[in-house]
Amino acid sequence: MTAPGNDLQWISTFLEAQAAEAGAARNTLLAYGRDLKDLAAWLAYRDLGFSNATRSEVEAYLISCDAEGLSRATRARRLSAIKQLYHFAFDEGWRADNPAIQIKGPGRDKKLPKTLEVIEVDRLLDAARQTGRKTEDRLRNTCLMELLYATGMRVSELVSLPVTAARGDPNMLLVRGKGGKERMVPLSPPARDALRAWLTIWDQEEELRRKKGQANSKFLFPSRGKEGHLTRHWFYLLIKDLAKTGGVDPQKVTPHTLRHAFATHLLANGADLRAIQALLGHADIATTEIYTHVLDARLSELVLEHHPLSRSGTVSKPPAEDDI
């Protein structure tokens, strides 16, 4: 196959293939696109392109990313995008070699994910019941928060849920995750109650739209934006407001923090790690195992805070993040 004429065509063709063949999620494709455009600009400044860049030049680009102060996680993600682009180009016959195949990544920072105590989650849920100008706003916010904590969904999965997934008073929801992979997640009784209450409002609002000749939404949490459903950014702002209302440090709270809380609270109460992996939709059990370190670190903190021997310094400190 003849190689595209310029780097932007390389990127667009590669992304189209990722979407069609690998089922890559929209957010993943956007990240790949940004990373590859950055490399293309760096190469263009040196009168180079994807078609003639060598391993040394790709490595020089990564060194420049380090010099800019980009995190190890960002540099690892950029290298991953580059490797996948050149793997695709080699398979398609655009290049006779793969200049990135032997380049090793910087690894990732060994930071434990932030989580919340059960009492902090309770405060956020209480705040959701009080936040909103209208009753329907409060019911929607409550449903969002109850579903997020009950299922451990990613916020992108939550806001884009189709309303059909919630019909019939389900005990479980079918969630479409990364790469189009589907999984079943169980609903707690409070989550089911919140879902029923919100669906009553949803049906009333859709009936009004129908009478006005407007098309019905296919999403459980519709909006008038171009995506047709609430956005991740909107939910990010909401959860920060809920933290302030509930007396929880807003710095500790993000949409993903609730996902971490779901996993650590399950693990603390004896759930099997494989079951948590399935509920979170992790492809690799190693990703889920990070929550065992979170739990170990929290237990160590509790000992240091409350054990009488800790006052004399005889109780060892928890391991540093880089040691885990």
MIKE-932693 format. One record per residue (C-alpha): residue in one letter; x, y, z. Coordinates in Angstrom, 3 decimals. Example, Ala and Ser with C-alpha at 12.3 -4.5 7.8 and 13.67 -1.06 7.14 Angstrom:
<rs>
(r "A",(12.300,-4.500,7.800)) (r "S",(13.670,-1.060,7.140)) 
</rs>
This chain:
<rs>
(r "M",(0.000,0.000,0.000)) (r "T",(1.309,3.456,-0.923)) (r "A",(2.164,5.615,2.080)) (r "P",(0.114,8.792,2.621)) (r "G",(1.569,11.988,1.239)) (r "N",(2.029,13.851,4.531)) (r "D",(2.125,13.295,8.275)) (r "L",(-1.438,14.465,8.929)) (r "Q",(-2.696,11.857,6.447)) (r "W",(-0.582,9.250,8.247)) (r "I",(-2.294,10.196,11.503)) (r "S",(-5.845,10.268,10.137)) (r "T",(-5.446,6.921,8.343)) (r "F",(-3.936,5.336,11.448)) (r "L",(-6.720,6.663,13.701)) (r "E",(-9.419,5.460,11.308)) (r "A",(-7.893,1.974,11.418)) (r "Q",(-7.698,2.054,15.211)) (r "A",(-11.364,2.986,15.421)) (r "A",(-12.505,0.402,12.869)) (r "E",(-10.241,-2.555,13.625)) (r "A",(-9.183,-2.174,17.256)) (r "G",(-12.382,-0.520,18.491)) (r "A",(-10.365,2.202,20.226)) (r "A",(-12.402,4.556,22.407)) (r "R",(-12.943,8.148,21.308)) (r "N",(-10.853,9.568,24.155)) (r "T",(-8.006,7.199,23.282)) (r "L",(-8.114,8.308,19.647)) (r "L",(-8.071,11.966,20.678)) (r "A",(-5.015,11.353,22.875)) (r "Y",(-3.217,9.485,20.072)) (r "G",(-4.004,12.312,17.682)) (r "R",(-2.636,15.010,19.997)) (r "D",(0.541,13.051,20.723)) (r "L",(1.267,12.240,17.096)) (r "K",(0.608,15.802,15.946)) (r "D",(3.134,16.991,18.515)) (r "L",(5.739,14.595,17.106)) (r "A",(4.863,15.659,13.540)) (r "A",(5.417,19.325,14.430)) (r "W",(8.740,18.493,16.102)) (r "L",(9.897,16.575,13.023)) (r "A",(8.656,19.216,10.580)) (r "Y",(10.770,21.847,12.335)) (r "R",(13.767,19.669,11.427)) (r "D",(12.589,19.083,7.848)) (r "L",(11.652,15.508,8.685)) (r "G",(8.493,13.439,8.731)) (r "F",(7.136,10.059,9.766)) (r "S",(8.373,8.514,6.537)) (r "N",(12.080,9.263,7.096)) (r "A",(12.504,9.724,10.863)) (r "T",(15.082,7.367,12.368)) (r "R",(15.273,5.721,15.767)) (r "S",(17.758,8.380,16.903)) (r "E",(15.354,11.142,15.977)) (r "V",(12.426,9.525,17.761)) (r "E",(14.630,9.124,20.845)) (r "A",(15.711,12.771,20.553)) (r "Y",(12.038,13.777,20.508)) (r "L",(11.383,11.810,23.699)) (r "I",(14.406,13.428,25.340)) (r "S",(12.980,16.831,24.416)) (r "C",(9.676,15.828,26.056)) (r "D",(11.606,15.018,29.223)) (r "A",(13.401,18.383,29.024)) (r "E",(10.014,20.116,28.797)) (r "G",(9.169,18.616,32.171)) (r "L",(6.475,16.233,30.938)) (r "S",(5.626,13.484,33.403)) (r "R",(6.779,9.915,32.925)) (r "A",(3.171,8.878,32.342)) (r "T",(2.767,11.424,29.532)) (r "R",(6.056,10.399,27.908)) (r "A",(5.111,6.722,28.173)) (r "R",(1.767,7.443,26.525)) (r "R",(3.429,9.372,23.687)) (r "L",(5.880,6.560,23.048)) (r "S",(2.999,4.090,23.002)) (r "A",(1.243,6.151,20.318)) (r "I",(4.445,6.366,18.272)) (r "K",(5.098,2.632,18.545)) (r "Q",(1.570,1.809,17.427)) (r "L",(1.759,4.233,14.485)) (r "Y",(5.000,2.722,13.217)) (r "H",(3.795,-0.826,13.805)) (r "F",(0.763,0.003,11.669)) (r "A",(2.956,1.694,9.033)) (r "F",(5.235,-1.342,8.828)) (r "D",(2.290,-3.724,8.444)) (r "E",(0.813,-1.526,5.705)) (r "G",(4.112,-1.357,3.835)) (r "W",(4.508,2.376,4.308)) (r "R",(7.988,1.786,5.705)) (r "A",(10.403,-1.099,5.368)) (r "D",(11.487,-0.694,8.995)) (r "N",(10.070,0.268,12.371)) (r "P",(12.263,2.947,13.990)) (r "A",(10.453,2.753,17.343)) (r "I",(10.400,-1.002,17.881)) (r "Q",(13.441,-1.177,20.192)) (r "I",(12.901,2.057,22.100)) (r "K",(12.181,1.447,25.769)) (r "G",(9.716,3.603,27.618)) (r "P",(10.364,5.659,30.744)) (r "G",(7.882,3.628,32.788)) (r "R",(5.215,5.222,34.929)) (r "D",(5.314,7.013,38.250)) (r "K",(4.408,4.597,41.026)) (r "K",(1.736,6.733,42.612)) (r "L",(-1.120,5.149,44.497)) (r "P",(-4.552,6.310,43.377)) (r "K",(-6.356,8.677,45.699)) (r "T",(-9.443,7.297,47.370)) (r "L",(-12.084,8.349,49.889)) (r "E",(-13.284,7.104,53.252)) (r "V",(-16.800,5.661,53.436)) (r "I",(-17.970,8.649,55.484)) (r "E",(-16.695,11.010,52.784)) (r "V",(-18.624,9.130,50.112)) (r "D",(-21.744,9.329,52.306)) (r "R",(-21.302,13.101,52.517)) (r "L",(-21.035,13.372,48.740)) (r "L",(-24.183,11.289,48.290)) (r "D",(-26.046,13.450,50.822)) (r "A",(-24.834,16.585,49.037)) (r "A",(-26.150,15.234,45.720)) (r "R",(-29.627,14.942,47.228)) (r "Q",(-29.517,18.639,48.169)) (r "T",(-27.774,20.110,45.100)) (r "G",(-29.821,21.458,42.213)) (r "R",(-32.285,24.263,41.613)) (r "K",(-35.172,21.929,40.741)) (r "T",(-36.345,18.569,42.018)) (r "E",(-35.388,16.915,38.742)) (r "D",(-31.855,18.302,39.029)) (r "R",(-31.484,16.827,42.501)) (r "L",(-32.850,13.454,41.390)) (r "R",(-30.498,13.390,38.404)) (r "N",(-27.470,14.297,40.560)) (r "T",(-28.410,11.633,43.097)) (r "C",(-28.767,9.024,40.365)) (r "L",(-25.388,9.929,38.871)) (r "M",(-23.581,9.638,42.185)) (r "E",(-25.348,6.475,43.341)) (r "L",(-24.637,4.725,40.043)) (r "L",(-21.002,5.803,40.013)) (r "Y",(-20.285,4.565,43.524)) (r "A",(-22.381,1.396,43.169)) (r "T",(-20.717,0.259,39.942)) (r "G",(-17.221,1.776,39.764)) (r "M",(-17.912,2.930,36.207)) (r "R",(-15.595,5.345,34.443)) (r "V",(-17.292,8.733,34.220)) (r "S",(-17.289,8.535,30.392)) (r "E",(-19.194,5.236,30.674)) (r "L",(-21.648,6.761,33.140)) (r "V",(-22.609,9.930,31.260)) (r "S",(-23.012,8.073,27.951)) (r "L",(-25.233,5.265,29.293)) (r "P",(-28.137,4.520,26.928)) (r "V",(-31.525,4.757,28.589)) (r "T",(-32.375,1.269,27.297)) (r "A",(-29.751,-0.169,29.680)) (r "A",(-31.760,1.117,32.635)) (r "R",(-35.212,-0.110,31.649)) (r "G",(-37.042,-2.881,33.490)) (r "D",(-35.806,-2.089,37.007)) (r "P",(-32.549,-3.999,36.436)) (r "N",(-30.424,-5.595,39.119)) (r "M",(-27.425,-5.153,36.810)) (r "L",(-26.384,-2.707,34.113)) (r "L",(-24.697,-3.557,30.837)) (r "V",(-21.763,-1.151,30.439)) (r "R",(-19.809,-0.553,27.258)) (r "G",(-16.209,0.162,28.231)) (r "K",(-12.851,0.782,26.620)) (r "G",(-12.408,-0.709,23.182)) (r "G",(-16.127,-1.426,22.978)) (r "K",(-15.863,-4.231,25.541)) (r "E",(-19.052,-4.918,27.468)) (r "R",(-19.411,-5.971,31.095)) (r "M",(-22.196,-6.399,33.641)) (r "V",(-22.148,-4.405,36.882)) (r "P",(-24.561,-4.978,39.772)) (r "L",(-26.708,-2.211,41.263)) (r "S",(-27.108,-1.620,44.991)) (r "P",(-30.617,-1.034,46.391)) (r "P",(-29.966,2.735,46.824)) (r "A",(-28.738,2.931,43.233)) (r "R",(-31.848,1.124,41.967)) (r "D",(-34.092,3.485,43.968)) (r "A",(-32.280,6.521,42.563)) (r "L",(-32.505,5.107,39.039)) (r "R",(-36.247,4.497,39.307)) (r "A",(-36.831,8.041,40.577)) (r "W",(-34.764,9.564,37.791)) (r "L",(-36.444,7.472,35.080)) (r "T",(-39.831,8.813,36.180)) (r "I",(-38.548,12.350,35.575)) (r "W",(-36.811,11.268,32.345)) (r "D",(-40.075,9.893,30.946)) (r "Q",(-41.973,13.063,31.884)) (r "E",(-39.406,15.297,30.189)) (r "E",(-39.278,13.119,27.082)) (r "E",(-43.062,13.247,26.813)) (r "L",(-42.878,17.047,26.793)) (r "R",(-40.223,16.925,24.071)) (r "R",(-42.361,14.566,22.016)) (r "K",(-45.348,16.930,22.214)) (r "K",(-43.094,19.728,20.959)) (r "G",(-42.041,17.591,18.030)) (r "Q",(-38.514,17.112,19.326)) (r "A",(-36.623,13.860,18.938)) (r "N",(-36.291,11.646,21.992)) (r "S",(-32.859,11.179,23.507)) (r "K",(-31.241,7.758,23.564)) (r "F",(-29.163,8.646,26.636)) (r "L",(-30.026,8.199,30.300)) (r "F",(-28.479,11.594,31.085)) (r "P",(-29.331,13.749,28.058)) (r "S",(-28.167,17.277,27.385)) (r "R",(-28.540,19.840,24.618)) (r "G",(-24.821,19.670,23.760)) (r "K",(-23.505,18.219,20.520)) (r "E",(-22.744,14.852,22.153)) (r "G",(-26.351,14.522,23.284)) (r "H",(-25.426,13.592,26.847)) (r "L",(-23.752,15.170,29.865)) (r "T",(-20.014,15.664,29.439)) (r "R",(-17.143,14.542,31.642)) (r "H",(-16.256,18.200,32.240)) (r "W",(-19.784,18.974,33.414)) (r "F",(-19.651,16.077,35.857)) (r "Y",(-16.187,17.158,37.061)) (r "L",(-17.587,20.574,38.008)) (r "L",(-20.609,18.961,39.668)) (r "I",(-18.565,16.680,41.897)) (r "K",(-16.378,19.595,43.008)) (r "D",(-19.545,21.457,44.054)) (r "L",(-20.778,18.375,45.896)) (r "A",(-17.474,18.158,47.767)) (r "K",(-17.816,21.758,48.957)) (r "T",(-21.425,21.228,49.988)) (r "G",(-20.604,17.971,51.781)) (r "G",(-17.594,19.302,53.639)) (r "V",(-15.124,17.083,51.778)) (r "D",(-11.792,18.491,50.604)) (r "P",(-12.378,19.262,46.874)) (r "Q",(-8.703,18.511,46.194)) (r "K",(-9.382,14.874,47.098)) (r "V",(-12.443,14.507,44.905)) (r "T",(-12.576,13.810,41.166)) (r "P",(-14.935,11.566,39.199)) (r "H",(-12.236,8.877,39.118)) (r "T",(-11.839,9.058,42.905)) (r "L",(-15.270,7.452,43.257)) (r "R",(-14.111,4.580,41.032)) (r "H",(-11.090,4.121,43.288)) (r "A",(-13.314,4.263,46.373)) (r "F",(-15.599,1.600,44.906)) (r "A",(-12.635,-0.750,44.416)) (r "T",(-10.866,-0.140,47.738)) (r "H",(-14.073,-0.386,49.769)) (r "L",(-14.973,-3.684,48.087)) (r "L",(-11.490,-5.036,48.738)) (r "A",(-11.573,-3.891,52.362)) (r "N",(-14.799,-5.840,52.835)) (r "G",(-13.377,-9.076,51.478)) (r "A",(-14.234,-8.984,47.768)) (r "D",(-12.169,-11.189,45.465)) (r "L",(-9.585,-9.327,43.366)) (r "R",(-10.683,-11.150,40.193)) (r "A",(-14.277,-10.075,40.780)) (r "I",(-13.164,-6.455,41.206)) (r "Q",(-11.146,-6.746,37.991)) (r "A",(-14.267,-7.866,36.116)) (r "L",(-16.408,-5.095,37.612)) (r "L",(-13.880,-2.395,36.746)) (r "G",(-13.306,-3.752,33.253)) (r "H",(-9.535,-4.082,33.665)) (r "A",(-7.886,-6.185,30.963)) (r "D",(-4.956,-7.050,33.244)) (r "I",(-5.193,-8.165,36.888)) (r "A",(-1.980,-6.213,37.558)) (r "T",(-3.935,-2.996,37.080)) (r "T",(-6.424,-4.062,39.742)) (r "E",(-3.703,-5.151,42.170)) (r "I",(-2.779,-1.509,42.813)) (r "Y",(-5.782,-1.373,45.148)) (r "T",(-4.178,-3.905,47.469)) (r "H",(-1.335,-1.411,47.920)) (r "V",(-3.842,1.367,48.589)) (r "L",(-5.462,-0.746,51.287)) (r "D",(-2.104,-1.732,52.824)) (r "A",(-1.004,1.900,52.919)) (r "R",(-4.271,2.970,54.566)) (r "L",(-4.017,0.244,57.217)) (r "S",(-0.456,1.344,57.974)) (r "E",(-1.653,4.937,58.352)) (r "L",(-4.349,3.821,60.794)) (r "V",(-1.753,2.018,62.920)) (r "L",(0.486,5.084,62.957)) (r "E",(-2.431,7.331,63.896)) (r "H",(-3.988,5.200,66.622)) (r "H",(-1.564,2.579,67.960)) (r "P",(-0.042,3.682,71.327)) (r "L",(3.382,2.314,70.376)) (r "S",(3.540,4.657,67.393)) (r "R",(4.102,7.544,69.787)) (r "S",(7.441,6.054,70.785)) (r "G",(8.432,5.466,67.163)) (r "T",(8.452,1.662,67.417)) (r "V",(5.888,1.134,64.660)) (r "S",(7.417,1.241,61.196)) (r "K",(6.168,3.782,58.687)) (r "P",(4.247,2.708,55.595)) (r "P",(6.308,2.193,52.457)) (r "A",(6.931,5.159,50.203)) (r "E",(5.072,5.177,46.908)) (r "D",(8.216,4.449,44.924)) (r "D",(8.872,1.351,47.037)) (r "I",(5.551,-0.325,46.191)) 
</rs>
